[in-house]
Amino acid sequence: MGIIKCIGILTSGGDAPGMNAAIRAVTRAAIYNGLRVKGIYRGYKGLVTNEIVEFKSQNVSNIIQLGGTILKTARCKEFTTPEGRKLAYENMKAQEIDALVVIGGDGSLTGARIFAQEFDVPCIGLPGTIDNDLFGTDTTIGYDTALNTILDAVDKIRDTATSHERLFFVEVMGRDAGFLALNGAIAAGAEAAIIPEFSTEVDQLEEFIKNGFRKSKNSSIVLVAESELTGGAMHYAERVKNEYPGYDVRVTILGHLQRGGSPTAHDRILASRLGCAAVDAIMEDQRNVMIGVENNEIVYVPFSKAIKNDKPINRDLVNVLRELSI
Ligand code: F6P
């Protein structure tokens, strides 16, 4: 596509705290390096419908602390069709955008990968999702904030769980990944986590009961990852009611509150680093990679690897939870 003078930036899929910090970083780093920036509204939808605005440094003032995304976000059906992507490409050309930075999760990066292949457009992905399920980066933008939100909620649930001597199943997000549930459980001092990664290995409820609920505790909190693979918190509550009727069980589904709020320092710093690195990557003529941070170093991860949906759960963490919840 020749020399790059103008970068388009969009956020797509589920919003995640820290997306604004990433938009700010890409915009400012691009301008600092003499490039123009255009903000594309509502994800790929804005590329298809030409909702595109030139961004100056002031467009991203006072947003680093805001949750959500000032560019709005959407899951776009048109972009999944060749006709929709052709329209998107034509708008991109008409707007003189030479490269795209896409901030989002696996669905968004899959879209970028297809678009880049079809039209030979340089696309750089930034991992933006609370789920932390992208391979090639230690954490994703938004994950740490969501984890802290879960922590805050579970700390509060514990007060009532202890007072009433109840067993609580708390359902957290993560789609088919258990990072929020497992690390949320460790951080909150919960008794167990039920995660999709182990759904075929053991009956996680049986293991929890066997490991001594009621031997030493009158109340308990179990974090359950939402997922068809686990069946969700309601499923486990029903099972306990049927199989262990002596237990007083309650369910809390945390839902979309996990996606909101002001990003933590970790997410703001991560987003800022990744945003600057995205502009560096474009200037180095990198294309079709996600930028990640591994062992505190910036890494370029081919889209095909990042979105393979096989980021492993660290088994040590499972043992930590098991040992500390006696
Ligand atoms: O991918 C982020 C996420 O919040 C998942 O954890 C969750 O399963 C999904 O998005 C919810 O999507 P929606 O906001 O479209 O209901």
Residues whose N, C-alpha, C, O or C-beta is under 5 A from the ligand:
A	BS01	F6P	G14 D131 M173 G174 R175
